[in-house]
Structure formats: C-alpha cells, structure tokens
Amino acid sequence: MSQLSEAIEKIKLFCLPALNAGLSKQDIEVFLKDFPFQPATEIYELYQLSDGLGKVNEFSILFAILNLSEAVSLYKHCCKD
C-alpha cells in the first residue's frame, strides 16, 4: 500500500461519512482529457480511492479534498487567460 493510500485510509477513520466513493480510471480520464499536461499517477490513485469530501463545512474546510469536478473547475478558473 502506498503512502497516499495509507493516508486516505487514516482520513476515512475520521470522516468516512463525508468521503465520496472513488472514481474509475476512465471517469478520471474524462475529467482530465483537456488538461495541458499528464497528471501524476498519484492523482489517479487519490481519486480512485475517494472523489474528495462530500459536504464541506467550516470545520472540515481545513482538511478539504475537492472532488475532481470541483478541482478541475477551480483549475480552469485560476488558469483562464
């Protein structure tokens, strides 16, 4: 088990109800198809384990893991010309 997988498993202990189910590799590729670079394998691993946190509140914002849709939207917003 990689360090990332171990960390996600620890996070699940504290916020299991808030974690979204993981995505398939094909689903991840659909979200990332227009990216100008190839994401690291850890990105695929992360989002296969969990597609981020569900409801984020003021407490969990410190530990927020954006779901892939939100992460891609934020990237596009920050990097638009």
Protein Blocks (a to p, Z undefined) as FASTA:
>chain_A
ZZklmmmmmmmmmmmmmpccdddfklmmmmmmmpcbdcdfklmmmmmmpgcjfddcfklm
mmgccdfklmmmmmmmmmpZZ
